[in-house]
Amino acid sequence: MFSFARFRGAILFLAPAFILEAQGTVPAKFAYVDSRFIVNGAPGTPIAQAILQRDGATAETQVKRMSDSLDALTAAFSKEQATLTGERRDARIKVINDRQGEYQQRYQSLQQQLQDREAEVMQPILDQIKLALEDIRVEMGLTMILDISQSGVLVAADKNLNISDRVLAKLRTMPVPMLAEKAAAPTKADAKAPVKAAPPVGAPVQTPAGIGRPGGVAPAAQVPEKTDSAKKADSLKVKRPDSTATKKPE
């Protein structure tokens, strides 16, 4: 899933310094937005969610395949270990531990790939939101636009200064941005899988870093939680048995 929490920070759209100086004693004009509301309602967001759901499903398939493979290795070892000699038992233990380490690295790599993919897919939407905000700031003669979606930025404000709806209206007059459609190298089986429907516009989205480079769209793009079998595999630390005693791996 997309994790905006990694990019916390207020949206500050400031007038150029030379304009502020020219204003002299003219009072500064402020407005604010809720960036979560804007990102959820942006015209391109449902498309981005569908793309990221598809990529997340591909990653989930790979994680399950790795988990099933490791389960098969450990089950076979548990069944046969009593009949294995010391050297053969040690060799099997090494294979299991090596495979576990390999899969853990692959899992972490998938997480990073999906985070990068989220940023790639969402960036055109966020860039367009920046343009809409700046256009409205200029039209309204505003000095600054703040983001109230960040806790601690504002403690009280006049609701009439909230221009989130105006920003969304502006976005709806703009062309839907072109998004990066390519998926991360699916298998043949994955390619046949249908794309899941996107969550409805307005579904909760985690807090963005203002309108900045996101960590993703909820809930499509996280690497899926490991299954119980995968968690069991992570905790598997097969130890070399003492002398000739046989011992099931944890």
N, C-alpha and C positions, 0 to 999 in steps of 0.2 A: 504494500500500500504506500501511497504517497505520503511522505513524512515532511510536512512543511516546518515542523518544529525545529529542524536543524538550521533554519534560516530566519531566526527571530530578529526583529528590528522594525522601527517605525518607517512609514513612507513619508519622506519629507521632500516636497517639491518646492524649491525656493526660487524666488525671483533673482536674477543676476545682481551681483553686488552693486554695479554701477546704477541700476534702476533704483535700488533701495536708497542709495546716497542722493539721487536726484529728487526723491520724494520729500526729503527734508523732514518736516514735522507731520506729514500726512500719515494718519493712523494705518498700521498694517492690517491687512484683511486675511482672516484665516477661515479654513473649512476643514472638515474631516471626512474620512470614509472608513468603511469596514471592509478590509481587503478580502476577508474570507467570503463575505457575501458577494463581492464582485467576481472573484475567481470562480465560485460555484455557479454564478449566473452568466458567465461569459459564453458567447455563442459556440466557441470551439471546445469548451470543456467536455461535453458529452462524447464528442469524437475522440478526444484524448483519453478519456476513461476507457472507452471500448478498446483502443489500441493497447493500453497498458494492461487491461485485463487479459487480453490475448497473450501478451508476452509473459504475464505472471502465470498463466495456465501452462505455458511451455516450460517455465522454470519448475513449476510444481511437479510436472511429469518427470523431469530429470531427477529431482530430489527423491521422489518415490522409487524410481528405478535404482538409485544408489542404495537407498535404505533396504529394499528387497534383496539386493545382491549381498549386502553385508549380513542380513539376517540368515540368508541361505548358508553362508560360510560358517557363521557361528553355530547354527543348528547342526550342520554336518560334523563340526568339530566336537560338539557336546555328545553327539551320538557315538562317535568313533574313538574318542580320546582314550578310553580304557584299553583299547587294543593297539595303540600306537607305542612304538619304542621311543626312547628319550629323544633321539635326533629327529625322528619324523614328527614327534609332537612339537618340538621346538620350532621346526620349520613351518608347521601349520600355524602356530601361534604368531610367528613373524609375518606370515602372509596376512592374517587377520588384522594385526596392528598396522601394517603398512597400508592395507586397503582403507582402514578407518581414517588414517591420517590423510590419505589421498582424497577421500570423499569430503573430509572436513574442509580442506583447502578449496575443493570445487564448490562447496556450498557457499563459502565466503566470497568466492569469485562471482557466483551468480548474484549474490546480494549487491555487490559493487556494480555489476553490469546493469542491473535493474535500476539502481539509483542514477547511473549515467543516462540510461534510456529515458527515465522520467524527466530529467532535466532537458534532454534533447527534444522530447515531444511537447513539453509545456512551454519552452522558451518563446516560441512565436506568439502564444497567447499572452504571456506576461509582457512581452515587448509591445504588443498592441494596447494593453491596458496602460502602460506607461505613456504611450502617445495620447490616448484619450484623456488621461489625467492632466497632462501638460496642456493640451488644447483647452480643456475646461478651465484650468488655472488662468490661462491668458485671457480667455473670454470673460471671466468673472473678475479679472483684475486682482486675483488673490496673491498674497505674498507667500503663503505656505499651505500645504495640505497635509494633515496628520492622519495617522492610521490608528483607530481606536481598537482594532483587534488585538493589539499588543497590550498585555496586562501591565499596568503601571505607567502607561504613556499619558493617559488623561484620567482624572478622577471625577470630573464633572464637565458637562458641555451642553450648550443649547442645541436641541435636536434639529432646529431649523438650519443649523450649519452642516448637517449631514448631507453630503452630495452623492452618496453611493448610488441612489436610483438614477441620478443624472448621468453618472459615469456609465452605468449599464445601458441607458438609453442611447448614449453616444456610441457605445460598442456595437449596438444592434444596427447602426447605420453604416458600419464599416464592413468590408468583406471578411468572411471567416478566414482566418490565417491558414496557410498551408502547413500541415503537420507532417513530421517524419513518419511515414506509414510503415517503413520496412520493419520487420520483426527480427528478433535475434535468432538466426539459423535454426529453424524448427526441424524436427525429424519428419519423415514421411507421414508417420501416424499423426503427429501434431498438426501437420499442414491440413489434414482432413477434418480436424476438430472445428466445430462452429465457434464463431466469436460470440462470447457472452454479451447480453444486452448491457448497456451502460446504466449505472445508477441514475435516477432522475435528477434533473437540475435542482439544486438546493439541498442535495444530500450533504451531510456534514463533511467538511474538509478541514483538516488540521491547519493550525495557524501558519500563514505564510510569513516569509521574511519581508514584510512589506511587499511591494511588488518587486521581487527580486528573483534570482534564480532559485526555483523551488527544489524541494526534495521529492515531490510527486503528487499525484491526485488520489484521494481516498475513494474507494479502498482497493484500487486495482493493482497497484504496482509493487507491493512488498513481496519479497521472497516468502513463500508460504511457511507457516510454522512447521517445524519438523513433526512428523508423526511419532506416535509412541515408540514404534520400532526404531526410528532414527535416533530418538533421544536415548533409547537403550543402547544403541550402537555407540553414541557419543560417550556414554559412561562405561563402555566396555574397556577394560584395561586387563587384557589377558596376561597373567603373570606366569613366569617360568615355574613349573611345579618343583617342589622340594624333592630331591633325590628321585625315588621311584614312585612316590605317592602320586596318585591321580587326583586332579582337582578340576572341577568345572569352572570355566571362566565366569567372572561376575557379570 
